[in-house]
């Protein structure tokens, strides 16, 4: 119980002392995944952070695990509004279900 409290206090202090570090991904960093035949998937943390989103929005709420590679992200899962599809459902953000929006995440080159 004590260790959990120390961890929570440490996270709160880190967010207060280093607010830029608490953004979705540090500015200028783009995460990439293979993405299959549609091209590599790119997650630009700067775009998400500029909308006011921070790591805990997706990682503490269990939309994503906090361990790299822990989530089996597939288009089928997104269509079921899991992972990126939780917000990218056409209501909160552009839809990951429509062919017209594929290029917003998938990059051919």
VOLUMSE-973877 format. One record per residue (C-alpha): chain; y, z, x; residue in one letter; residue number from 1. Coordinates in Angstrom, 3 decimals. Last residue first. Layout:
<r "A"; <Y; Z; X>; "a"; NUM>
...
END
This chain:
<r "A"; <5.945; -47.474; 6.272>; "x"; 109>
<r "A"; <4.507; -47.779; 2.774>; "x"; 108>
<r "A"; <6.286; -44.630; 1.607>; "x"; 107>
<r "A"; <4.858; -42.621; -1.285>; "x"; 106>
<r "A"; <7.136; -39.924; -2.690>; "x"; 105>
<r "A"; <9.901; -41.807; -4.532>; "x"; 104>
<r "A"; <7.902; -45.025; -4.259>; "x"; 103>
<r "A"; <5.499; -43.850; -6.979>; "x"; 102>
<r "A"; <8.337; -43.590; -9.540>; "x"; 101>
<r "A"; <7.769; -46.861; -11.403>; "x"; 100>
<r "A"; <4.006; -46.217; -11.593>; "x"; 99>
<r "A"; <4.617; -43.225; -13.851>; "x"; 98>
<r "A"; <2.668; -39.970; -13.672>; "x"; 97>
<r "A"; <4.612; -38.269; -10.862>; "x"; 96>
<r "A"; <7.483; -37.889; -13.302>; "x"; 95>
<r "A"; <11.053; -37.291; -12.223>; "x"; 94>
<r "A"; <12.050; -33.628; -12.329>; "x"; 93>
<r "A"; <11.894; -30.715; -14.783>; "x"; 92>
<r "A"; <10.885; -32.849; -17.774>; "x"; 91>
<r "A"; <9.273; -35.986; -16.337>; "x"; 90>
<r "A"; <6.307; -34.003; -15.008>; "x"; 89>
<r "A"; <7.416; -33.634; -11.400>; "x"; 88>
<r "A"; <7.773; -29.866; -11.730>; "x"; 87>
<r "A"; <4.110; -28.886; -12.033>; "x"; 86>
<r "A"; <3.143; -32.373; -10.841>; "x"; 85>
<r "A"; <3.901; -31.335; -7.255>; "x"; 84>
<r "A"; <0.934; -28.905; -7.442>; "x"; 83>
<r "A"; <-0.741; -29.146; -10.860>; "x"; 82>
<r "A"; <0.700; -30.995; -13.829>; "x"; 81>
<r "A"; <-2.644; -32.541; -14.906>; "x"; 80>
<r "A"; <-1.275; -35.876; -13.670>; "x"; 79>
<r "A"; <-0.610; -34.159; -10.348>; "x"; 78>
<r "A"; <-4.256; -33.072; -10.129>; "x"; 77>
<r "A"; <-5.445; -36.648; -10.745>; "x"; 76>
<r "A"; <-2.969; -37.883; -8.122>; "x"; 75>
<r "A"; <-4.645; -35.575; -5.635>; "x"; 74>
<r "A"; <-3.559; -32.411; -3.828>; "x"; 73>
<r "A"; <-6.555; -30.355; -2.682>; "x"; 72>
<r "A"; <-4.460; -27.292; -1.770>; "x"; 71>
<r "A"; <-5.375; -25.132; 1.231>; "x"; 70>
<r "A"; <-4.228; -27.636; 3.864>; "x"; 69>
<r "A"; <-1.493; -25.383; 5.218>; "x"; 68>
<r "A"; <-1.749; -21.814; 3.908>; "x"; 67>
<r "A"; <0.973; -20.650; 1.522>; "x"; 66>
<r "A"; <-0.980; -21.799; -1.517>; "x"; 65>
<r "A"; <0.933; -24.026; -3.922>; "x"; 64>
<r "A"; <1.970; -23.590; -7.571>; "x"; 63>
<r "A"; <1.020; -19.950; -6.991>; "x"; 62>
<r "A"; <4.429; -18.524; -7.988>; "x"; 61>
<r "A"; <4.906; -17.199; -4.451>; "x"; 60>
<r "A"; <4.547; -20.675; -2.951>; "x"; 59>
<r "A"; <6.451; -22.933; -5.325>; "x"; 58>
<r "A"; <9.704; -21.101; -6.065>; "x"; 57>
<r "A"; <9.036; -18.819; -3.085>; "x"; 56>
<r "A"; <9.930; -21.544; -0.612>; "x"; 55>
<r "A"; <13.466; -21.990; -1.928>; "x"; 54>
<r "A"; <14.909; -24.420; -4.432>; "x"; 53>
<r "A"; <18.694; -24.674; -4.781>; "x"; 52>
<r "A"; <18.810; -28.417; -5.473>; "x"; 51>
<r "A"; <19.954; -28.949; -1.886>; "x"; 50>
<r "A"; <16.756; -27.140; -0.818>; "x"; 49>
<r "A"; <14.612; -29.769; -2.566>; "x"; 48>
<r "A"; <16.332; -32.691; -0.885>; "x"; 47>
<r "A"; <16.304; -30.900; 2.488>; "x"; 46>
<r "A"; <12.592; -30.172; 2.161>; "x"; 45>
<r "A"; <11.776; -33.863; 2.263>; "x"; 44>
<r "A"; <8.151; -34.209; 1.221>; "x"; 43>
<r "A"; <6.707; -37.547; 2.261>; "x"; 42>
<r "A"; <3.519; -39.075; 0.929>; "x"; 41>
<r "A"; <2.065; -41.837; 3.073>; "x"; 40>
<r "A"; <1.341; -45.159; 1.428>; "x"; 39>
<r "A"; <0.053; -46.240; -1.986>; "x"; 38>
<r "A"; <-3.454; -46.783; -0.649>; "x"; 37>
<r "A"; <-4.073; -43.120; 0.186>; "x"; 36>
<r "A"; <-1.329; -40.525; 0.567>; "x"; 35>
<r "A"; <-1.795; -39.728; 4.288>; "x"; 34>
<r "A"; <0.386; -36.590; 4.124>; "x"; 33>
<r "A"; <3.866; -36.049; 5.562>; "x"; 32>
<r "A"; <6.313; -33.145; 5.786>; "x"; 31>
<r "A"; <9.953; -34.025; 6.432>; "x"; 30>
<r "A"; <12.158; -31.670; 8.431>; "x"; 29>
<r "A"; <15.878; -32.462; 8.631>; "x"; 28>
<r "A"; <16.975; -29.184; 7.121>; "x"; 27>
<r "A"; <14.282; -26.519; 7.338>; "x"; 26>
<r "A"; <11.781; -26.702; 4.476>; "x"; 25>
<r "A"; <12.173; -25.124; 1.005>; "x"; 24>
<r "A"; <15.067; -22.933; 2.109>; "x"; 23>
<r "A"; <14.513; -19.385; 3.407>; "x"; 22>
<r "A"; <15.435; -20.323; 6.964>; "x"; 21>
<r "A"; <18.988; -21.169; 5.914>; "x"; 20>
<r "A"; <19.337; -17.661; 4.446>; "x"; 19>
<r "A"; <18.573; -15.929; 7.761>; "x"; 18>
<r "A"; <19.708; -12.312; 7.383>; "x"; 17>
<r "A"; <19.117; -12.030; 3.638>; "x"; 16>
<r "A"; <15.884; -14.036; 3.598>; "x"; 15>
<r "A"; <14.587; -12.159; 6.642>; "x"; 14>
<r "A"; <15.499; -8.819; 5.046>; "x"; 13>
<r "A"; <13.669; -9.693; 1.825>; "x"; 12>
<r "A"; <10.608; -10.883; 3.759>; "x"; 11>
<r "A"; <10.546; -7.733; 5.895>; "x"; 10>
<r "A"; <10.914; -5.489; 2.822>; "x"; 9>
<r "A"; <7.973; -7.268; 1.181>; "x"; 8>
<r "A"; <5.816; -6.977; 4.305>; "x"; 7>
<r "A"; <6.665; -3.291; 4.757>; "x"; 6>
<r "A"; <5.795; -2.639; 1.121>; "x"; 5>
<r "A"; <2.431; -4.400; 1.477>; "x"; 4>
<r "A"; <1.673; -2.407; 4.635>; "x"; 3>
<r "A"; <2.391; 0.887; 2.829>; "x"; 2>
<r "A"; <0.000; 0.000; 0.000>; "x"; 1>
END
